[in-house]
Amino acid sequence: MENAFYATGIVFFMWPVLALTLLFRYAWDLAVFFGAAVWVKLQQRKKLFLSCFFAFFLVSFGVDALAALLILILSVAAQQTPALLHSLEAPFVGITGTLAAVAVILLVMGTGALKYWLYRRFVFRALETDAGKKTGFLLTLALLTAPWLFLTPTRLAFEWLGVILSNLGSLTGGAGVI
């Protein structure tokens, strides 16, 4: 399991990590939103922010949650099928492990593609700018908000989150320790 990465997406949606995920995602989405707007030289960024950011954040976070749910369903199904469980726990080992790893990678990439479609179709439908700027803006948003951290090995994600949560706990002075 230490080399597996399929379960990492689930980790980001468990308590108390979910609160950190929401906070981090909000800050990341905010930075990506304004960075992409500056990069493609969109005008009226403040107006765009006020009219579209909340929907952008909801779509971004919601699609990631959907991907985590799909991974959770896959992991539950894997508990019933030993061959699938072995394939998920040993990515890129043998043909089945490689296929399982590629499937998770395609899920992450598909999540980015779904975000792009939802951004174009619903969130930024009323964005009035030339087609090239709009496409560049939406593509940048989709690429940078795809859940690439889902591809981090689960062991490494647990180590990072353990350090982060320990440091946050130390800020309380031990008051929150049970």
N, C-alpha and C positions, 0 to 999 in steps of 0.2 A: 504494500500500500504506500510505502514511502516515496516511490517514484511516480505513483499515479497522480493524475491531475484532474480527473473527471469530477471528483467530489469537492474541489476547491470552490466551484460556483455555489454549492450549497452552504459552505462555511460562511460566506459573506452575508447570508440571509438568516443566520442563527443569532439568537440573543446571547450576549450583549453586543455582538459584532454588528448586528443590524443597525444599531444607532450610529456606530462609526461609519458604516457603509453609507447611510443616508447623509451624514455630515460631509464625508469625503466626496461623495457623488455630487452633492450640491455645489461644493467649492470647485470641483473639477469641471462640472458642466458650465458653471459660471465663467471660469477661465477659458474653456474651449469656445463658448458662445462669443465672448468678446474678442478672443484671439482670432477666431475664424472671420468675424465681421471686420476686424482691422485688416487681416491678411487679404481679403478679397475687396477691400475698400468700399464696404457698404455704407451708405449714407443713413442718417437718422437711426443710429444704433440704440439710443435711449428709447425712442418710440418703439422700435422693434423689440427691445428687451421687455418693455412694459406690456406689450401686446402678446408676445409669444413665449417668453422664457418659461413660465409656469407649465404650459402645455409641453414644451420641449423637455423639461425636466421630468414630467410625468411619463412621457413616452419613453425617454431614455431609461429611467429607472424601472418602469413597468415591463419593458421588453427584456431587460436583464433579469427581472424576477421571473418572467415566463421561462427564460432559458434555464434558470436555476431549478424551477419546478420540473422542467423536462429532464434535467439531470437527476433530480431526486426520484422521479418515476423510473428512470433507467437504472438507478442504483438499487431501488426496491425490487425491480424485476430481476436484476442480477443476483440478488440473494436467493432467488428460487432456481437459478440456472448456474451451476458451478462453472461451466465453460465460459459463460459470459462474465462472471465475476472474475475469473482468472484473466480474461482478456482485458478487462478494465483496470485491474490492479497491476498489469505488466504491459504498459503501453510500448509499442514498437518491438515487442517480443513475439516473434512468430507472425503468421498471417492474420490471425484473429486479433492479436494485440495491436497490430498495425491498423487494422480496419477500425477497431474501437477508438484508437487515438485519432485517426483521420475523421471519424464521425464526430468526435467532440470538437475538433478544430473546425470542421464544417459548420457545426452548430454555432460556434462563436462568430464565424464569418457570416453565416446566415442571419444571425442577430443584427450584425451591422447592416446587412442588406435590407432587412425588415425595417430597421430604424430609418434608413434613407428613404424608403418608400413611404413610411408614415409621415416623416418630416415633409416630404414633397407633396403628398396627397392631402394631408390634414393640417399639420402644425404651421407650415410656412406657405400655405396655398395662396394667401393674399399678399405675399412679399412681392413688391413691385420694383424690379430691377431687371437688367438684361439677363438673358438666359445663361450666359457663361458665368456671370457672378453668382447667380442663384445656384447653379449646379455645383460650382466650386465651394460655396458656402455649405450647402447641404452634404456634399461628399466629405468635406473636412469634418463636419459634425459627426457624421455616421462613422467615419474611420476612427476618430478619436474618442468616441463614446462606446464603441464596441467593447464588450467585456473581455479584453485581452488578459486580465488578471485571472480569468477562469483557467487559463492554460499554465498557470504557475503550479509546480508540484505541490501537492497537498501538505507534505511535510514542511516545506519551506513556508507556505502560507501560515501554518500553525505556529511556526517559530516566530515569524514577523508579528502575528497577532498576539502571541503570548508576551512578547517584549512590549508591544504597544499597550496592551491591557495592564501589564504589571506597572509600567510607568504611569499610566493614568491612575491606577490604584494607589501608587505611592504619593500622588498629589493630594489625596484625601487624608494622609497622615495616619492611615490605618483605621479610620472611622468606619469605612464601608466593609471591612473584613468581617466575615461571619465565622 
